[in-house]
Amino acid sequence: MNKYEFITNLQRHLTGKVSAEKLQELTAYYNDYIDAQIRKGRTEEEVLLELGDPRLLAKSIVETEGGSRGGGGRGGDGLRANTVYEEGGPEEGDRQSGSFRVRRIAFRIALLLVLFLILYIVFGVIGLALNIFLRFVLPVLVPLLIIYFIISLFRR
C-alpha cells in the first residue's frame, strides 16, 4: 500500500462518520504527517506500517469523536486519536503498530535465546568440571583415601 491508497482508504472509511470539514482536516493531517516522517529519513512503507490499517485508524478516530458528524466529539480538537502518532510512539491496544509488535516479539525471542545461551554455558562449565573430576581427580583421590584409611587403622 502506498500513501495515496492509505489516504483514500482512510477517507472512504471516515466518509459519513465525521463531518466534511473534519474529513478534510484529517486527510491533510495524515498527508502532512507521512510527508514529515519521510523528510526525517523514514520510508513510506515504515510510516504506513506504523499507522496501521486505515480501516482500524478510521474506527479509532470515529470512536474518539463519539461518532458525531459535527466533528467536535467529546470536546477537543478532534485529533486526540492521533496524539499517539504525534508523540512518535505506539500505544497499547488496537492502535499498536505492526512494526512495534514485531520488534516486541523479536526482543522476547532474543531474550529467550540469551537465557538459553547462559544456561548452556553454565551447564557446560558444570559438565566440564564434573568430567575433569571423574577422569582425573577421582582415580587419584580414591587410592589416596584408601591408603590414608589403612594407615589410620594401623596407627590406633
C-alpha positions, 0 to 999 in steps of 0.5 A: 500500500502506498500513501495515496491508497492509505489516504483514500482508504482512510477517507472512504472509511471516515466518509459519513462518520465525521463531518466534511470539514473534519474529513478534510482536516484529517486527510491533510493531517495524515498527508502532512504527517507521512510527508514529515516522517519521510523528510526525517529519513523514514520510508513510506512503507515504515510510516504506513506500517506504523499507522496501521490499517486505515480501516482500524485508524478510521474506527479509532478516530470515529470512536474518539469523536463519539461518532458525531458528524459535527466533528467536535466529539467529546470536546477537543480538537478532534485529533486526540486519536492521533496524539499517539502518532504525534508523540512518535510512539505506539500505544497499547491496544488496537492502535499498536503498530505492526512494526512495534509488535514485531520488534516486541516479539523479536526482543522476547525471542532474543531474550529467550535465546540469551537465557538459553545461551547462559544456561548452556554455558553454565551447564557446560562449565558444570559438565566440564568440571564434573568430567575433569573430576571423574577422569582425573581427580577421582582415580587419584583421590580414591587410592589416596583415601584408601591408603590414608584409611589403612594407615589410620587403622594401623596407627590406633 
